[in-house]
């Protein structure tokens, strides 16, 4: 299951050149349901897994997003949302290939809205099941939301995987959330560490410190084109990213999280799950704009993601 408190209807367009001033004539938009957890559910569905996307949806934009999820065969449990679900816009400069991403904040929440969402998510998850909390928190949701969710999940014997940022990430780490899985991208990891993580060993050291500090049983730190590092009970590992043609890096982290959690839920060893996550992330960068990974690419790339101790 996935939980998305701040989903977005993602629009992606291309224009000849992004410059200030004149009107920029764009291509017809590609439209996808977006937001971290929603993307995780979409990838799990593509990879043959069963998933339920719990998401806060509001207004006509929320209705449109729900219809797109239904078209993809993703089961949805909507949460009430004050205001209109946000939109996101990705503009690709056709001349340079550069992408410009415009992200709106989403509607403001009240504390009681957050409490209701937390209770609904906990009620939906059973013992031994995974819940993935992914993406940003909307304005008004307390930074310690993930921490409280983790404690409630633990009492049910359920497993929480988190991929978030900023104050919410800092609160989960400081509060010793003891997540089943915590993923950070390179920039988030360095921001939380307070220093550069120049080498894979540096990333492994920091990931291991988070495990020892009680943040999570397993911690994954992304290292861009180099791959990802994981620390956990099995040890410290680096999974190498295969060389693939890059069209867009959007959705790579969500694809990684989806494939890794699905592999763990299927009982595969954590090191194998790490490989499957890396394969999905690599497959995602091969697709344009806000498109996600293709299952055929994921399966083909798993063998091209070697794992080594670090």
PyMOL commands that set and color helices and strands:
alter all, ss='L'
color gray80, all
select helices_A, chain A and resi 36-46+59-71+111-124+145-156+166-174+186-193+200-212+224-226+252-265+270-284+295-304
alter helices_A, ss='H'
color red, helices_A
select strands_A, chain A and resi 2-4+8-15+30-34+52-57+75-80+86-93+99-103+130-134+159-163+181-184+219-222+227-232+235-240+307-309
alter strands_A, ss='S'
color yellow, strands_A
deselect
rebuild
show_as cartoon
